[in-house]
Amino acid sequence: MDENIILDDINDLIKNHIDLWREFNRKRIFITGATGFIGSFLVKLFMKLSGQGINVKLVLLVFSRHEAEQKLGKYFDESRIKLIEQDITSPLEIDSDVDFVIHTASKANPTAYITDPVGTITTNVVGTNNVFKALLGKHVKKVLYLSSMEVYGKHGENGTISEDVIGVIDSKKIRSCYPLSKSCTENLCFSYSEQYGIPSTVVRLAYIYGAGDNINDPKVVTAFMNDILNGRNIILKSDGVQERTYCYIKDAVFGILVALLKGENKQVYNISSMSNTITIRGIAEIILKLFGNNEQKLEQVIPSEFDTKQFSLVQNNILDNNKIKALGYVESIDIMEGLMKTGLYFGLLVRGDR
């Protein structure tokens, strides 16, 4: 994995938005899911800010210290990081005040929705309740919860989806464990705001991809790149014609932090790159064009029953991001550049370099 890709993204974020980052100076930030895709990027960004004279202290909730040391590498600075090592579904204690909370912990994996639906639900709902209970009396300025576009369910929208769209989620389907528990958790955040005065904001993320992700994740981008990396044809398990908004990790993190600092209490903000609206088949074609060899091609297969159970709804999911843009969010990475950076991170060879 080429960590320099992540470092370049972090340096760009710091350079382009340094005035915003100064608002974190001398702040203590609690991050759950700190070894995950988004959580680890946030940690690395905050650690790198120290070189700009911005002193940030972090409290990180992780399942395993060893995993944290492996994932964070040189960014694991114990002089600025306090670890809480436990499962989020167990009662949680925080022994000091924190200024901001970024709650990223979740089982965001379609395979887990089928193989561990109970764990998926409890991680979201019980885990979030444990976080808020630990924050009571801690004078928190803001909790930011990372939700998902999947809470829109079956929405019937052919165009873009704004934050006020209300869709339908079928509670009889096991896979609904994820969107239903995410939706419940959003309400739990706002309920703590209403009942206990803990300010909270929710962001609903589009399809996030990029450097730092797990090549073995069954999501579209990583699955297709895994095929290329292992010399296989790219496998499509549907016709892949539904349109989605994809968002590169650097832009997603910028949107998350804009919402943290500027988002209103008990409000929801979509984070997406509307300029990066593309079909699943389109993603596969770009990856094949960038990194495939002369023999690899797209191959459509009939999905297994297990595959079908993992699938999200077949519909267009285009997240309207105008609400977060009004706070200062901007998109910076188009889909071609984002997929190139992601492939290089995973060690894929560009066609012309073979």
N, C-alpha and C positions, 0 to 999 in steps of 0.2 A: 504494500500500500504506500502511495506517495504522499506523505504528510505535508510536503511542500505545497500541494494544491490547497489544502485546508489553510495553511499559513498565509498563502497569497490572498485567499478570501478574507481572512481575519484582518490582514493588513489593509486591504481595500476598505473594509467597513470602518476601521479606526480612522483612516485618513479622511474618508469622505463625510464622516459624521462626528468628528471629534467634539464639537460643542455639545451634542446630545449626550455623549458618554461622560462628560464632566458632571452630569447630574448624579452619577453613581459614586463620585468621590466620597470616601469615608462612609460608605454604606455597607451593611451586612445583608447578604442575599442568600436565601434558602432555596436550593434547587433539588427537586425530587427527580428520580430517574436520571441521575447525573452521568451514568455510563451509557445512556442510550444515544441514538443518532443526534437528536436535537440537544439533549442535555449536555453531552460532552462537548459539542461545538460551543455552547454558551459558556461552559467552564473555561475552555481555552481562550475565548475572547476576553473574558474578565481577567484572566491571568495575564494576558498580553497587554492589557491596559495599564499595568503597573509601569511599563516602560514610558508611558506618556504622563507619568505623575498622578495617575488616578488610582487611588488606593481602595481596593475592593476586598472585603473579607467574605468568604463563602462558607456556608454550612451545606453539606452535600449528603443527601439520603441515597445510600447505595445498598445493594443486596450483598455485595462482597468487596472487601477491601482489595483483595488480589485483583479482581476485575477492574476496580477503579485505577489501580496502579498501572495495569496493562493498557487500559483504554486511554488514560490521560497522559501517560509517559512523562516527558519532561515538564509538563504543566502541573504535575502533582506536587504542589508546593505546600508542605505542612505548616509553614509559617503563616499562610493565608487561608488554609483550608481546614475545616473541622469536619470529620466524617461521622455520620450516624449510620452504622452498619446493621441493617435489619430488613425484614420484609415489611412493606408498607401496610400490609393488612394486619400487622400486630400493633398494639398501642404504642404511641410515639411520644417522646418527650424532647423538648428543645430547651436547653438550660440557659438561654440568653435571648434578649430581644433581637428581632430581625426587622429590617426596613422593608424589604420586598421578598415576595415568594413567587417562584416560577415553578408551577406544578406540571411536570411533563410525564410523570410515571404512568404507564399504561401498557396493557398487552396489545399493542397495535400490530397484530400478526394474524392474517386470515386463517392460518392453520390452527392457531390457538382458539379461535372462535368456535371451531368444531370439536377439537380434542379436549379443550379445557374451558368450556363456557362459564362454569361456576367461578373459576379463577379469573376469567376476564371481567365478570361482573363485580366480584368482590374487590379486585384491584382498583377498579374505577370508583365504586361507591363507598365501600368500607375504607379503602385507602384514603380517599379524599376526606371522609369524615374524621379519620385519625389525624390528618394534617390540620384541619381546622380546630379540632379539640386541643391540639398541642399549641395552637396560636392564640388561644384565649388568654387575654391579659398581656400580650406581647407587644402592643402598640404598633401593629403592622400598618404600613402606609398603603400597601396594595398586594392582593393575591391575584396572580394571572394564571388562569387555567387553560390548558391546551386541549381543546375539543376537536371535533372532526366534522367535515362536511357530510359524513354519513348520517348525522342527526336529522338532515332534511328528508331522509327516507324516500319514499315514492312521492315525488313532488309534482309531476306532470308539467314541469316547466320546460319548454323547448329552447328558451333563451337562457339568460343569466339568472342565477339564484341570489337574491338579496337576503339580508339577515331576517327579514320579516316573513319569509316563506315558511309555511308549516306543511310538512308532508305527512305521510302515513308510514309507520313501521309495524310490520306484522309480528306480534309478540309470540305467535305460534312457531315461528322459524327459529331454530337454535342459533343461527348466525346473527340474529337480531340482538343477541346478548351484548354485542359491542355498541351499536348505535343507541339501543335503549338505555344502557348503563351510562353512556356518555351524556345523553339527554337528561337523565335523572341527576347526574353529577353537576351539570350546569345549573339546574334548579337548586341543588344542595348548596352550591357556592352562593347563589343569590339569597337563599334562605338564611345562611350564616350572616350575610351582609345585613339583611333586614332585622334578624332577631338579636344578633350580637355585635353589630356595627363594624364588622371586618370588611373593608372595601374589597370588592372583587370584580374582575373583568374576565370575559371569556373570549378566546379567539377560536374560530373554526378554520382549521387548516385544509387547504387543497391537497393534492397529491404531492408530497414533498420528496425530493430526490437529491442526490449529490454526493460529493466527496465526504467520506466519513460514514457512509451507510454500510450495511452488512451485505456482502455479495450473496449470502445464502438466504436472504430475506425473499419470500415468495412474491413480493411486489413486482409490478410490471417491469420497471427499469432494471432492477437488480437481477430479476429472473432472465431477462433477455441478454444482459451482459454476461451472466453466468453461462448461458448457452454458448456465446461467442468465445469466452475464455476457455471453455472445455472442448472447443472444436465442433460443437453440434450446430445443426440448423436452429434458427430461432423458432420456437414452438408457439403458435397461436392456438389457444383453446376456445376461441370464438371467432366471429368474423372481424372483431376489433374495430367496429365502425363508430362506437359511441365516443363523443367528444368530451374531453376533460381538460380542466386547467391544471397544469403542472407548475411547480414552484421550486426553484433551486434553493438549496439550503441557506446560502448567504442571504438571499432576499427574504426567506421565511424568518430567519433569526432577526433580521432588521425589523420586519413587521411585528414580531413578538415583542421586541423591546420598545418600539414605538407605542404599542398598545399598553405595555406595562407603565410607561412614563406619562402617556397622554390620554389613554383610554378612560372613559367615564365609568363610574361605579354602576354595577348591574347592567352593563351593556355588552353586546356581542359584536365582534368584528370578524369579517371574513378576511383571510390572508391567502392571496393567490397571485398568479401572474396572468392576467387576462390576455396579454399578448402571446402567451404560450398555451393557447387552446389548440389541442391536437387530438387525433384519434389514437387508440392503442396501436392500431396497424401503422399509423404514421410514426410513432415512437420506434417500433420495430424496424421500419424501413430506414430511418435515420441511423440507428445503431448499426445496422447491417452495412450501410453505405460508409460509415466512418471506420468501422473496425473489422468487418467481415473479410474472410479470405475469398478467393475466387470460387470456391466450392460451396460455401455456406449460402443458405437461402432461407426464405420464410416457408414454414410448413404448418398448415392448419390441421389439427387433429381433433377427433371427437373427445371431449373431456370425460373423465371417469365420474362416477357418482360422487366420489369424495371431492374431486375438483369442483364439481357443480355446487356442492354445499358451501364451498368457500367463497364463491363468486358474490360480488356486490351486485346491486340491481343493474340491469342492462338499460341504461338511460344516459342522456347527456347530463353532465355535472360541470357547469361553468359558473364558478363563484364570482359574483360581483364584488370587486374590492374598492369601490368608490368611497365607502365609509372610512376605511383605514387610510386611504389616500388623503382624505381631508385632514388627517392628523399629521401628514408629512411623509407617509410611506411612499416609496418609489420602487419600481421594478428596474433591475439593472442587467439581468442575465437572460438572454433569449435561449430558446430550447436547444438550438444547435450548439451554442457555446457551453451550455450547462451539461449536455450529454457528452461533449468532448472532454470537459474537465472531469466528469464522473468516470468515464472510461479510462482516462490517463491515471486517475487515482487508483483504479483497480489493476493497473498494469497492462491494459489492452494496448495493442499496437495499432497505430493509425495505418490505414491501407497503404498510403504512399511511402510509409517508412519500412515496409517489409522488404 
